Amino acid sequence: MLKLKNIHSYYGNIHALKGIDIIVNKGEIVSLIGANGAGKSTTLMTICGIVPAKQGSVEFEDQDITSLAPDKIVALGLSQVPEGRRIFPFLTVAENLDMGAFLRDDKDGIAKDLDYVYGLFPILAERKNQTGGTLSGGEQQMLAISRALMARPNVLLLDEPSLGLAPIIVKQIFDIIKKINKENGTTIFIVEQNANLALKAANRGYVMENGAITMTDTGTNLLADEGIKKAYLGI
């Protein structure tokens, strides 16, 4: 569904992505792991058209989206849950979810998806009239995921979903991610520093170092790799 071919991206004169190749197949959970500053978030920003690729191509469902504007990419079926959540703090939970469905006009479908995300995260239903900024960090992450789901994406992109959250909330978030994949068939691409959780959830994984892909394999095989254990799992 998603293919990056020889992608080079820059921040000014900094060569952030150095010819990366990534494939995400339909129905998969694929994780991209690496240290802070490796280029993981830049990869998602390039997919979404926020950081332009200077070389190479991004294809989504066999369509070249390399030069498309971010809103056009969302309309095709790609939604991102950004690092740090970035919900609208002065809008209510319900209004944040409405913003996720901004490009849609199928009222019945929107209502159905709203019921679905409230079913995934009942606390959001309880707090639908609260402003997003009054929620806890975990609740804001739930809202950010739900807002992205309201666009009804074919591919859900998650940037550091565990960042700043308590372990029990992180486990809950990853359980929901796997549930979304299993129940809806939503393809999921996760960028994550928590290599253990990310690879346990993933069908396949990629390892990024200094803007380059250095290894790819199944999640299970990467977890068993001695180099991965030493560098990312503290074993």
Secondary structure, DSSP 4 states (H G I P E B T S, - for coil): -EEEEEEEEEETTEEEEEEEEEEE-TT-EEEEEE-TTSSHHHHHHHHTTSS-EEEEEEEETTEE-TT--HHHHHHHTEEEE-TT----TTSBHHHHHHHHTTT---HHHHHHHHHHHHHH-HHHHHTTTSBGGGS-HHHHHHHHHHHHHTT--SEEEEE-TTTT--HHHHHHHHHHHHHHHHHH--EEEEEES-HHHHHHH-SEEEEEETTEEEEEEEHHHHHH-HHHIIIII--
